[in-house]
Amino acid sequence: MKSAPTAQFLEMEERCFLIDCGEGTQVQLRKAKAKFSKINHIFISHLHGDHVFGLPGLISSFRLLGRETLLHVYGPKGIKEMMETIFRITETHQGFEVVFHELSSKKSEKVFEDNRVEVFTIPLDHRIYCNGYLFREKPKERHLNMQEISKYPEIEICDYHNLKRGKDIQLSDGYILKNENLTKPAEPSVSYAFCSDTRYLESIIPIIKNVDVLYHEATFLHDLKKMADYTGHTTALEAAKIARKANVKKLILGHFSNRYNDLSVFLNEACEIFPETYLPEQLEAVKI
């Protein structure tokens, strides 16, 4: 199996995010039967072709499919000029609005937030300006314990919202009912960190600490450490070190050099440092 250009489809809290958009992304999306039309936010790590050259075609296909919904694209400064130049020269009319959020900070910053999900940048060290992205679910609401709630007629349906948010209930006689007696724990929130092209960089560890799943590039094996440093990439062993130091639950490797015919060597090298390392197949769905 050879490595394909980078693109990942992430579904979290009923939101559909696309992370990077290398050549052939829309073809792969169709093969994977992904929720193509529900992508409203695209996050681009950097402006190298294998991470962004599929974006003009994807946006053009959205137009042909009759899209009217606003599309947000997050990426390095210059992505707006690049895309608008392509559309101007090719006389491509989008038919819907694309909002470009250009990034230039070398510090982690929150770039997206709604009532369920928040997204932060992970500053990386590549040959050009590059960010990874941390996707994190916000704390979920607690579950109502209706068997206990039914014992107190004073508790009305309008109180349920506050109970789900963890608040106590005060009865008319002043007695306070503790929330933990009326509700059950919420499902744990999950987090996913995407670390694209980068040299070994320990400064990302505090940002990705304890994430459920970390995707980290591993272009070379460690015997080519010097080449990895020169080209702005990481080895499988180094990716495993990052995962171990950040105490992540699972590590996914990717972005392999085409010099390797057998990718199992990446798994073998990483597992010596971090046993919970995973080597996915193309189009494989990974549950967080």
For each residue, the residues with C-beta under 8 A, 3 or more apart:
1: 263 281 282
2: 258
3: 254 255 256 257 258 263
4: 22 24 28 282
5: 22 23 24 25 49 50 51 53 54
6: 20 22 45 50 51 196 254 255
7: 18 19 20 21 22 25 28 29 54
8: 18 19 20 194 215
9: 16 17 18 19 29 32 34 39
10: 16 17 18 19 135 192
11: 14 15 16 17 35
12: 15 17 117 135 137 190 192 288
13: 116 117 137
14: 11 116
15: 11 12 40 41 114 116 117
16: 9 10 11 34 35 38 39 40
17: 9 10 11 12 39 41 42 43 119 135
18: 7 8 9 10 21 25 39 41 42 43 58
19: 7 8 9 10 42 43 45 133 194
20: 6 7 8 25 43 44 45 51 52 196
21: 7 18 25 42 44 51 52 53 54 55 58
22: 4 5 6 7 25 49 50 51 52 53 54
23: 5 49 50 53 54
24: 4 5 27 28 54
25: 5 7 18 20 21 22 28 29 54 55 57 58
26: 29 30 36 54 57 58 61
27: 24 30 31
28: 4 7 24 25 31 32 282 283
29: 7 9 25 26 32 34 36
30: 26 27 33 34 36
31: 27 28 283
32: 9 28 29 283 285
33: 30
34: 9 16 29 30
35: 11 16 38 39
36: 26 29 30 39 65
37: 62 65 67 69
38: 16 35
39: 9 16 17 18 35 36 42 71
40: 15 16 69 70 71 72
41: 15 17 18 71 72 74 112 119
42: 17 18 19 21 39 55 71 72 73 74 75
43: 17 18 19 20 74 75 111 119 133 194
44: 20 21 47 51 52 55 73 74 75 76 79
45: 6 19 20 51 75 124 130 131 132 133 194 196 197
46: 51 52 75 76 126 128 129 130 131 196 197
47: 44 51 52 75 76 78 79 82 128
48: 51 52 128 197
49: 5 22 23 52 53
50: 5 6 22 23 53
51: 5 6 20 21 22 44 45 46 47 48 196 197
52: 20 21 22 44 46 47 48 49 55 75 79 82
53: 5 21 22 23 49 50 56
54: 5 7 21 22 23 24 25 26 57 58
55: 21 25 42 44 52 58 59 73 83
56: 53 59 60 83 86 87 90 92
57: 25 26 54 60 61
58: 18 21 25 26 54 55 61 62
59: 55 56 62 63 71 83 94 98
60: 56 57 63 64 92
61: 26 57 58 64 65
62: 37 58 59 65 67 71 94 96
63: 59 60 66 67 92 93 94 95 96
64: 60 61
65: 36 37 61 62
66: 63 95
67: 37 62 63 71 95 96
68: 95 96
69: 37 40 96
70: 40 96 97 98 99
71: 39 40 41 42 59 62 67 96 97 98 99
72: 40 41 42 98 99 101 112
73: 42 44 55 79 83 98 99 100 101
74: 41 42 43 44 101 103 111 112 119
75: 42 43 44 45 46 47 52 79 100 101 102 103
76: 44 46 47 79 102 103 104 128 129 130 131
77: 102 103 104 129
78: 47 81 82 102
79: 44 47 52 73 75 76 82 83 100 102
80: 83 84 100 102
81: 78 84 85
82: 47 52 78 79 85 86
83: 55 56 59 73 79 80 86 87 98 100
84: 80 81 87 88
85: 81 82 88 89
86: 56 82 83 89 90 92
87: 56 83 84 90 91 92 93 94
88: 84 85 91
89: 85 86
90: 56 86 87
91: 87 88
92: 56 60 63 86 87
93: 63 87
94: 59 62 63 87 97 98
95: 63 66 67 68
96: 62 63 67 68 69 70 71
97: 70 71 94
98: 59 70 71 72 73 83 94
99: 70 71 72 73
100: 73 75 79 80 83
101: 72 73 74 75 111
102: 75 76 77 78 79 80
103: 74 75 76 77 109 111 121 129 131
104: 76 77 129
105: 109 121 123
106: 123
107: 123
108: 120 121 122 123 134 207
109: 103 105 120 121
110: 113 118 119 120
111: 43 74 101 103 119 120 121 133
112: 41 72 74 117 118 119
113: 110 117 118 119
114: 15 117 118
115: 138
116: 13 14 15 137 138
117: 12 13 15 112 113 114 135 136 137 138
118: 110 112 113 114 135 136 138
119: 17 41 43 74 110 111 112 113 133 134 135 136
120: 108 109 110 111 133 134 136 207
121: 103 105 108 109 111 131 132 133 134
122: 108 131 132 133 134 193 194 195 204 207 208
123: 105 106 107 108 131 132 203 204
124: 45 130 131 132 195 196 197 198 201 204
125: 130 198 199 201 232
126: 46 129 130 196 197 198 199 232 233
127: 197 231 232
128: 46 47 48 76
129: 46 76 77 103 104 126
130: 45 46 76 124 125 126 196 197 198
131: 45 46 76 103 121 122 123 124 196
132: 45 121 122 123 124 193 194 195 196 198 204
133: 19 43 45 111 119 120 121 122 193 194
134: 108 119 120 121 122 191 192 193 194 207 208 211
135: 10 12 17 117 118 119 191 192 193 194
136: 117 118 119 120 189 190 191 192
137: 12 13 116 117 140 189 190 191
138: 115 116 117 118 189
139: 186 189
140: 137 186 187 188 189
141: 164 165 186
142: 163 164 165 166 179 183 184 185 186
143: 164 183 184 185 186
144: 149 160 163 164 182 183 184
145: 148 149 181 182 183 184
146: 149 150
147: 150 151
148: 145 151 152 181 182
149: 144 145 146 152 155 163 182
150: 146 147
151: 147 148
152: 148 149 155 169 171 177
153:
154: 169 171 172
155: 149 152 159 163 169 177 182
156: 159
157: 160
158: 161
159: 155 156 162 163 169
160: 144 157 163 164
161: 158 164 165
162: 159 165 167 169
163: 142 144 149 155 159 160 166 167 169 179 182 183
164: 141 142 143 144 160 161 183
165: 141 142 161 162
166: 142 163 179 183
167: 162 163 179
168: 176 177 178 179
169: 152 154 155 159 162 163 176 177 179 182
170: 174 175 176 177
171: 152 154 174 175 176 177
172: 154
173:
174: 170 171
175: 170 171
176: 168 169 170 171
177: 152 155 168 169 170 171 181 182
178: 168 181 182
179: 142 163 166 167 168 169 182 183
180: 183
181: 145 148 177 178
182: 144 145 148 149 155 163 169 177 178 179
183: 142 143 144 145 163 164 166 179 180
184: 142 143 144 145
185: 142 143
186: 139 140 141 142 143
187: 140
188: 140
189: 136 137 138 139 140
190: 12 136 137 212 213 288
191: 134 135 136 137 210 211 212 213
192: 10 12 134 135 136 211 212 213 214 215 288
193: 122 132 133 134 135 207 208 211 213 214 215 248
194: 8 19 43 45 122 132 133 134 135 215
195: 122 124 132 198 204 208 214 215 216 217 242
196: 6 20 45 46 51 124 126 130 131 132 217 255
197: 45 46 48 51 124 126 127 130 217 219 232 233 255
198: 124 125 126 130 132 195 201 204 217 232 233 234
199: 125 126 228 229 232 233 234
200: 228 229 234 235 238 241 242
201: 124 125 198 204 242
202: 205 242 245
203: 123 206
204: 122 123 124 132 195 198 201 207 208 242 246
205: 202 208 209 242 245 246
206: 203 209
207: 108 120 122 134 193 204
208: 122 134 193 195 204 205 211 214 242 246 248
209: 205 206 246 247
210: 191 246 247 248 249
211: 134 191 192 193 208 214 246 248 249
212: 190 191 192 248 249 250 288
213: 190 191 192 193 248 249 250 251 252 286 288
214: 192 193 195 208 211 242 243 246 248 250 251 252
215: 8 192 193 194 195 252 253 254
216: 195 234 239 242 243 251 252 253 254
217: 195 196 197 198 233 234 239 253 254 255
218: 234 235 236 238 239 253 254 255 256 266 270
219: 197 228 231 233 234 235 255 256 257
220: 224 225 227 228 233 234 235 236 257
221: 224 235 236 237 260 265 266 269
222: 225 235 236 237 238 269
223:
224: 220 221 227 228 235
225: 220 222 228 229 235 238
226: 229 230
227: 220 224 230 231 233
228: 199 200 219 220 224 225 231 233 234 235 238
229: 199 200 225 226 232
230: 226 227
231: 127 219 227 228
232: 125 126 127 197 198 199 229
233: 126 197 198 199 217 219 220 227 228 255
234: 198 199 200 216 217 218 219 220 228 238 239 242
235: 200 218 219 220 221 222 224 225 228 238 239 269
236: 218 220 221 222 239 240 253 265 266 267 269 270
237: 221 222 240 241 269 270 272 273
238: 200 218 222 225 228 234 235 241 242
239: 216 217 218 234 235 236 242 243 251 253 270
240: 236 237 243 244 251 269 270 271 272 273 274 277
241: 200 237 238 244 245 273 274
242: 195 200 201 202 204 205 208 214 216 234 238 239 245 246
243: 214 216 239 240 246 248 251 270 273 274 276 277
244: 240 241 247 273 274
245: 202 205 241 242
246: 204 205 208 209 210 211 214 242 243
247: 209 210 244
248: 193 208 210 211 212 213 214 243 251 276
249: 210 211 212 213 276
250: 212 213 214 276 277 278
251: 213 214 216 239 240 243 248 270 274 276 277 278
252: 213 214 215 216 277 278 279 280 286
253: 215 216 217 218 236 239 256 266 267 270 277 278 279
254: 3 6 215 216 217 218 280
255: 3 6 196 197 217 218 219 233
256: 3 218 219 253 260 263 266
257: 3 219 220 260
258: 2 3
259:
260: 221 256 257 263 265 266
261:
262: 265
263: 1 3 256 260 266 267 279
264: 267 268 279
265: 221 236 260 262 268 269
266: 218 221 236 253 256 260 263 269 270 279
267: 236 253 263 264 270 271 277 278 279
268: 264 265 271 272
269: 221 222 235 236 237 240 265 266 272
270: 218 236 237 239 240 243 251 253 266 267 273 274 277
271: 240 267 268 274 275 277
272: 237 240 268 269
273: 237 240 241 243 244 270
274: 240 241 243 244 251 270 271 277
275: 271
276: 243 248 249 250 251
277: 240 243 250 251 252 253 267 270 271 274
278: 250 251 252 253 267 286
279: 252 253 263 264 266 267
280: 252 254 284 286
281: 1 284
282: 1 4 28
283: 28 31 32
284: 280 281
285: 32
286: 213 252 278 280
287:
288: 12 190 192 212 213
